Amino acid sequence: MFALAERMKLVSESITLAVSAKANAMKKAGIDVVGFGAGEPDFDTPVFIKEAAKAALDQGQTKYTPSPCYPELKAAIAAKFNRDNGLPYKPEQITTGAGGKHCLYMAFMAVLNEGDEVVHPSPYWVSYPEQIKLAGGTPKIVRGEESNGFKITAHQLERAIGPRTKVFLINSPSNPSGVGYTPDELRALADVIAKHPQIVVFSDEIYEKLVYDGMKFVSFATLHPSLLERTLTFNCHSKSFAMTGWRVGYIGGPKPAIDAINKLQSQMNSHITSFTQLPAATALTDPRGAESVEQMRRQFEKRGRHMSERLTALPKITCPRPTGAFYCFPNVSAYFGKTIGTTTITDAITFAAALLEQNHVAVVPGNDSGFETHVRLSFATSMEQIDKGIDRIGEFLKKIG
Ligand SMILES: Cc1ncc(COP(=O)(O)O)c(C=O)c1O
């Protein structure tokens, strides 16, 4: 027997993987599946960024780099935080990681002691609890009720904070709910955190550029004078620049925390890929970067509006309108207890499995995000696919009645 580390028992197998594996198998078998599962833009990386990567290779940027990254990228990220977010980080307060995911994992490892609690809202991005547990922490989940647009209130936050609370983690706009907090709502949460100086904040701002219907984005660390010194701000190129495969993420924060993360990275993976670094800086500094992001944002805004309107027109489905990211998160619980073929629908997983099997639409069950009553649909796909998929969902709901 191959003996594994005890810590592997802490990490759960994704229960939603079965649905995506089945969808892929069906596609391979030539079945026309409408995929609403993808958590990535359907657009290609803007050409000028790809050209910069080709130039980086031609110029020999193929060797080891400093652990945080080349100084040019650090400077570009610091300038971006100052310009776009009003966060006065200096280059030495910046580091990078292999995507937002790796940045978050390194930060949990650097900050959490055994038994420390991380308070965070649900529905949540699937990797948070797993990363927290691996780093020795305990997730303490505060439910964002659908009736409140999946957002937690200051009162709920206050009640969740206890003597072991080390981190408050906030993700706005959110995956999977597609909902963003307004500046006032965030300020109310910041006021609570301000009263607890021992708490560190992780603000996952990776969807900051994808906001809709006039929604105003603010960075959490700007909301109270005491927060800058105890907040880590996370961002990445994955979603805004359609660069998921490049694995470029970054963190701004207090220097001691950034130094600790650099120490970790230097012993783990040394640094992110050398020839992605200057192109990543170009994406932030070249005006074509902001233009490309805005073009994609406009498309997402139209698609999100359309998808949520079509979803809420379906019988017994509720779905708050997405104000950010590229997800709709409808409630399908009115159909629990219905039977189709030999399957009884009891939760989002069985709903998603039956929908895929019967009408060939792939959605992500909310179970891994703490919501067994909801499914996530990504609108990072064409209007035609959105219409085709929602038509099929309508037929499926009619069938199960
Ligand atoms: C809320 C949230 N944070 C972090 C990440 C990780 O992003 P990356 O692909 O850059 O690792 C994702 C990706 O889906 C996400 O949705």
The ligand as an SDF file (V2000), in Angstrom:
LIG
                    3D

 16 16  0  0  0  0  0  0  0  0999 V2000
  -13.0910   33.8230   -6.8180 C   0  0  0  0  0  0  0  0  0  0  0  0
  -11.8930   33.2330   -7.4710 C   0  0  0  0  0  0  0  0  0  0  0  0
  -10.6850   33.4220   -6.9070 N   0  0  0  0  0  0  0  0  0  0  0  0
   -9.5700   32.9220   -7.4610 C   0  0  0  0  0  0  0  0  0  0  0  0
   -9.6180   32.1910   -8.6280 C   0  0  0  0  0  0  0  0  0  0  0  0
   -8.3410   31.6570   -9.2050 C   0  0  0  0  0  0  0  0  0  0  0  0
   -7.9830   32.2700  -10.3770 O   0  0  0  0  0  0  0  0  0  0  0  0
   -6.7500   31.7640  -11.2330 P   0  0  0  0  0  0  0  0  0  0  0  0
   -7.3110   31.0660  -12.4130 O   0  0  0  0  0  0  0  0  0  0  0  0
   -5.9680   32.9900  -11.5910 O   0  0  0  0  0  0  0  0  0  0  0  0
   -5.9340   30.8460  -10.3800 O   0  0  0  0  0  0  0  0  0  0  0  0
  -10.8450   31.9440   -9.2480 C   0  0  0  0  0  0  0  0  0  0  0  0
  -10.9340   31.1470  -10.4810 C   0  0  0  0  0  0  0  0  0  0  0  0
  -11.9390   30.6710  -10.8910 O   0  0  0  0  0  0  0  0  0  0  0  0
  -12.0090   32.5020   -8.6620 C   0  0  0  0  0  0  0  0  0  0  0  0
  -13.2130   32.3500   -9.2350 O   0  0  0  0  0  0  0  0  0  0  0  0
  1  2  1  0
  2  3  1  0
  2 15  2  0
  3  4  2  0
  4  5  1  0
  5  6  1  0
  5 12  2  0
  6  7  1  0
  7  8  1  0
  8  9  2  0
  8 10  1  0
  8 11  1  0
 12 13  1  0
 12 15  1  0
 13 14  2  0
 15 16  1  0
M  END
$$$$
